Amino acid sequence: MESSLISHLSKILTLSPPQSSYAASSLAGPLTSHTGTAYLFLSISSSFPRLQIHSYPAIHWARAYISNIPTTRLPNTSSTDDLGLSETLASLAVRACVFQDLDQVHRFLSVLPPIKASNPSPTCLLHGLSGTLYLLRLIRHWVPSSAPLVSLPIVLVSECLLTSPWSCPASGEGVLDGKLGILTQIVLTTPPLAPRLVEELAQLLRMQNYDGSWPSAEEFDKNRDKDLLQAKSQSKKTGETSFAHGIIGFILSLHSIRPFFPSLHEPIDKALTKASQFVVWDQKTEMSCRGGLWYGSLATAL
């Protein structure tokens, strides 16, 4: 396993090495920029502390990737853009984690926009408050001494998410920009809040199609009768299997939050079984699946 991992990480270093400077156009958030690559190597350094890539440990490469990424707000952005997995927030968060730096934690908190239930913000993972909550949880995990600093923002963001309408783009039932993504971040950040979300999760489970997939938000809004949605799905399998908007995101999220919903273990397990069967079917019939995490075969492997 380690030899295969070294091979893939070496390829990353060769094809996309750390840079001495970055154009603003190359910094579009952790999913596509070297901010995410830095976090990848940080995670590898924790799981495989003795692993050497190009004669250096993984933490060396995490530092190399994050060191020259600007920590100031990018051009043509404003404080209102600093929500979710924005480059400004993510780069500060990852830098704090890589260097165990409380100064960077303070800088991260200083650029957060005010969190007010009276002034609703987007709530989705990619562009909204649940993404901000994920970054706060990330900092708390990697920089344990930051817990007193991030505890209040975590409470404020969580309470805002629990008391405000959840706003997501059109594909609103997926993990990246949908309800399960929001629910997952709340529960993983503060498990005692899970009882307040039992009915929300139960509703998402009831939405599952007969074939194991989930309907799009558009389908769900057109007809909230689950039996009719299932009847439609029996004749044609139309669900998406990506992590970002589809069934694989559901599978990974449901596995991660299952321990916190003991009363829903049976329906969660049934949903996971049906969903896994759908993924197997899809892979047998859609062999051209791309290799990426968000829309491709890497998510299926996970």
N, C-alpha and C positions, 0 to 999 in steps of 0.2 A: 504493500500500500504506500509506504513512504517513498519508494523509488518512483512510483507513478505520480505521487504528489509533487516530488522534486522536479520531475519532468515538466509538469504543467506550470509550476511556478517559474521555472527557468524560462519557459516560453513567454510568459507574461513579461519577465524582465527584459527579454530580448526584443520582443515586439513593441512593448510600451514601457520603456524605462522611466525612472524618475527624471523630472525636468528641473533645470535651474530657474526657469520662469514659466508662467502659464498665461496664455491669452484668455481673456474673459469668456470667449466663445467655447473654450474647452472645459469650463467649469459649470456644468449644468446639473449639479446635484450628485449625491454619492452613488446613484445607480449607474452612472455613465462616466464619472470623472475619476481622477487619481485619489480623490478623497475616499472613495469606496475601495480602491486598491490598497490604500494604507490600512484601512480597517481589516481587509482580508488578511494581510500579513500580520497584523496585531492578533487576530484570532488564531492564526496558525502558530504564532509564538507561544500562545497559552496552551494549545493542545499538543504541540510538538516542540517543547523548549530546546531540545538538542538538535533539531533539524537545521542543516546548513544548506543554503542555496547560494551558489556562486561564492562559496567559502565564507559566507556570513550568515548569522542567525536571522530568523524571520523578523525579529524586532528591529534589527538594523535597517531592513528594507521598509518597514512601516515608518520609521523616522525619516528615511530618505524621501519617501513619497509625499509625506505630509508637510515636511519642513518648509518648502518653497511655495506652498499654496497660500495665497493671500488670505488674511483673516479680516480684512475690511470688507464692507458691503460692496458688492459688485456694481459696476456702472449700470445705469438704467433700471435700478431696482430701488425699492423704498422699504421702510420698516414694515409695511403691510405685507411684503413678500416673504418676510422672515417667519414663516410658519411651515409646518410639515418638514419634509426632507429637502429643504432649500440648501443651496451650496453654502450660504453664509453660516447658517446654524450647524450644518453637518461638519464643515471643516473645523469650526471651533470645538465641537463636541469630540471629534476624532482626535484632534490635536491634544485636547485635555486628557483623553484616554491613553494615547500613545506615550505622552511624557509625564503622566500622573501629575498634572499641573493645575493647581487650584486657581492660579491667575487666569488661565484659559477658561475655567469654569465660571469665574466672575464675569469675564468678557462675554461668554455665551449668555449668561443671565441678563447682562446689560442690554443686549440687542433684542431680547424677546419683547414683542409688542404687549401692551397691557391685556391681561386676560379678564374679560368682564362678560358675565352672562347677559347683561343688558345690551351688549354690543356684539351680537353673534358673529363668530368667525367660521370659515370652512372647517369641517370636522374630519375630512378624509385623511388617510394615512399619508398620501403623497404630498398634498398641498395644504393640509389642515392641522388641527390641534392634536389629533391622535398621532401624527408623525412627530410633532413636538414632544409629546409624551414619551414616545419611543426613545428619542434622543436623551431626554432626562433620565430615563431608566438606564440607558447605555452608560451615561456618565456615572450614575450611582453605582453601577456594577463594577466598572473599571477603576474608578477613583473613590474608594470607600469613604475617604475622609470628606468627600463632598456631600454626604448624606444630609447634614444639617442645612446646607445651602440650597439643595434642590427639593427638600421635603415640602416646603410651602408652595413652590410652583407646581409640583406634582399634584398636591391637593387642589389647587385652584383650577388647573387644567382638567383634572378628573371630574371635579364637581360641575364644571362648565359643560363637559361632554355628557354628563348624566342628566343635566337639567335643560339642555338646549336641543332643538331639533337637529337631527343628523343630516347634514347636507353633503351629497355626493354627486359626482357626474352621472351621466346616463347609465353607465354600467354599474349601478350602485349596489349590487349584491356581491361583488368580488371582494377579495381581501385587500388589494392595494388601495382601492378607492371606494370601498363599500362598507356596509354595516358590520360584517364580521371582522374586518380589519380594525375598526374602531373598538368593537367589543373586546377583541383579543388584546389590544394594547392596554385598555383599562384594567382588565383582569390580571394580566401578567405583571403590570406595574404595582397594583394594589389588590392582591387576591381577596381580602375581606369584602371587597365591593361586588364580588361575584353574585351573591344572593339578589342584588338589585337588578341583575341582568338575566335572571333565569327565564323569564317570559320572553324577552327579546331573542335569546338563543333558541328557545323552544319554537318560536315562530319561524326562525330561519330554517330549522330542521324540518318543520312541517312543509316548507316550500319545496323541498327536494322533489324532483321529477321522478316518475316511475322508473326511468332508465338509470337513475343514480346521479344525473347532472342537476344543476340548479337553473331556474329560468333567469333570463336577463331582467333587469329592473323594468324595462319597457313591457315585457310580457306580464310581469307580475302586476304592474299598475293597470294594464288593460283588463285583467281578469284575476281577481283575488280568490277565486274558487279553486282550491288545490286539486280537487277531483278533475276539473276540466283541464287544468294545466298538465296533470298526469296523463289524461286521456290523449292530449295532443302529443306528448312525448313518446307514447307507446308506438306510434306509427313512424316516427323519425327521430333519430338521435341528433340533436342540434346543440348540445351544450359545448362550452369551450373548456379546454383542458389546461390553459395557461395558469401560472401562479397569479399573475396580476389581476385578471378578471374572472378566472375560471375555477374549475373543480379542484385542481391541485392546491391552490391557495386555501380552499375550504378544508382539504384533507390535513394539510400541515397545521393550520390554525386549530382545527378541532382536536387533533392529537395534543397540542400544547396546552389547551385550556380544559381538557377533559377532567383532570384531577380536581378542579375547582367547582365542578358541577355534579356532585354525587347523585343528585336526584334525576339527572338526565343521562346517566351512563348508558342505559339500555337504548334510548333513541339515538344517542351519539354513536354507539357501536354499530347499530343498524345502518345509520347514514354512512359511516366510514366503509362498511362492507360494500354497500351498493355503489358508493363513489369509486372505490378501488376497482370494482368490476367494470365500471364505465371506462376508467383510464386504461385498463388492459384491453378492452374492446377497441378503444380509440387508437391505441398504439398498433394494433393488428391491422387497422384499416387506413391509418394516416401515417404512412412510413416516411413522409417528407418533413416531419416535424423539425423545426429549427433547433439549434443547439443551445440557445440562451436560457437563462433562469426565468425571466418574466414571461416569455411566450414560447419556450421551447422544451427540449428533451431533458435539460439539466434538472428542471423542476420535477419532471416525471421520475427521474432517477432518485431524487430526494424522497 
